[in-house]
């Protein structure tokens, strides 16, 4: 985690996704890994400890990627671009496009790929939530579902994460809680 903070001080660009992944690992993946012993693994779980930790790591990465995608404009105003430089170039985009803050078809297509990647990490994380101790599943499901919906809000804002901050409104948050609860007890019911 400390290494991620150091990276923030030294680095404002990431050459490729491997470099960005490493940053995400340090600033958020480690939080996911540290959370597993606190949350606990369901004693009835048939999953390996390694698979639960991998899912927790995936949730940390997914959350950090979501932060990055949500905060593109805010970061650009600070002179930072937390997007893979090689993928920007492949999409025909540059830092100058980010700083200009214009939503174009190139930007929309680029963002669709970035959102898809973040969602894949959320999908991987879901596999581990069901293996957590029963008391921990509901808050983790709620967190996962709400953070994942930020990606939906980025889409709903027509990928304008330059001037619009994507967030999940209070009504949607409240509506997500019963779904999170249902997902949390589904495992308990199915393992009896």
N, C-alpha and C positions, 0 to 999 in steps of 0.2 A: 504494500500500500504506500509506504514511504517512497519507494522507488518511482511510483506513478506521480507522486507530488513533485519529485525531482525532475521527472520528464517534463512536467508542465512548466517548470522554470527554465529548462534548457531548450525545449523544442516547441515549435508552433506549427509544424507540418509533418505529415506522415507519408512516406514514399509509396507505401502499398498497404494492403490490408493486413499482411503479416505484422508490419510495424504498428499499425493501429490496434490490432488484436493484443499485442504485447502491452500497449498502454492500457487498454480496457482491462486486461488481466490484472495489472498492478493496481488500478484505481477502484475496480468494482468486482472483478472475479475473486479477488482475495476476500472480499467481504462475504461473498456467497460461500466460499470455502470455510470461513470462520463461523458462519451461521449454522452449519450442520450440527456440530456438537451441542450448540445451544438449543436448536430446534428438536434434535433427537431423531433417530430413525425408528420407525415402527418395529417393535420387537417381532411382529408377525411377518415382516417384510421378507420376501424371497429375493429381493434385489441385492446385488452385491454392494458393499460399502462404496467401492470405487464408482459404480454407476450413479449412486446418490450424490457423491461429491462432484462427478462430472456434470450432473444436472444442475447442481447449485452453482457451479462455475458458469454454466451456460446462462443461467438466470442473471448472474452478475454482468456478463458480457452483453446480454440482450438489453438490460437496463441502461448500461453505459452507452451502447449504440443508440438507444432511444434518446438519451440526453443529448448526444451529439447531433442527431438528426433534428431534434426539436430546436436546438439552440444555434443553428447555423448562422443566422443573422447577428445574434448577440455576440457570438465568438468572432465573426468577421469584423464587427465594430471594434474589437480588441486586437485585431491584426492576426487572429488565429484561424486556421482552417484544419479542422479535425476530420478531414475526408481523405481517402486514399488518392494521392496525387496521380498515380498511374491510371486509376479508374476515371478520374475527372478528365484526363487527357484523352482516354479512349472514347469518352462521351462527347469530345469536342469542347470541353469546358476548361477554364483555367481559374486561378485565384482571382483574376480581374473580374471574371463573371460573378464570382461569389461576392466580391466587394461591391459590384454594381447592384446586386440584389434584384435582378430581373428574373421573373419566372418565365421560362421559355420551354418549348417542347423538348429541347435537349436536357434542360434541368428536370423536367417532369420524368423523362425516361431514366435519367440517372437516379433520381430519388426512388422511383419504383424498384429499381434493383437494390438500392440500399435498404428500403423497407422490407423487401423480400428476405434479405439476409438476416435482418434483425428478427423477423418473424420465425425464421428457421431456428434461431437460438432460443426463442420462447417455446417453440415446439419441443425442442430437446429438453428444456427445463421442466416442462409439464410432466415428463416421465418420472422425474424425481420427486415432485411434490406429493404424489400419491404414496410415496414410500416413507414420508416423514411421520413422526409421531402424531397421533390423532389431534392432540391439542394444538399442534403447530400448523396443521394443514390449512385451516380457514384463513388466518392472516396472510400466509404465503400465497394462497390462491388469490385472495383479494388484491394483494400487491401485484402479482403477475398479470391478472386480468386488467387492472386499472392502467398499469404501465403500458401494456400491449395496446390499449385503446388510444394512447397518445399517438401511435402510428396511424390509427384510423383518422384521428383528428388532423394530422398532417395532410392526409389525402383529402379530407373534407375541406381543408383550406386551399385546395388546388396546388399543394406542394409549396405554398408560400411560407416557408420557414425563415424568410428574410425579415419580414416586417410583422408577421403574425406568429404569436406564440401558441402552439398547440397545447391544449389542456383538456382534461376531462372535467366537465361541469358537475356541480353538486348532484343534480338529479341523476345523471348517468352513474356517478359514484354510488349513490344509494341503490340504484337499480342493479348494480353489479354485485352487491353484497349477498343477496339470496343465491345467485348463481355460484359465487365462491363457496358459500356454505354448502350448497347441494353437492358441489364437486368434492368438498372436504369429507362429507359423510358417505359419499358413494363408495369410497375405498373401504371405509369401516364396515359398511353393509355387505360389500362383496367379499370381504375376507372372513366372514363368519361362517 
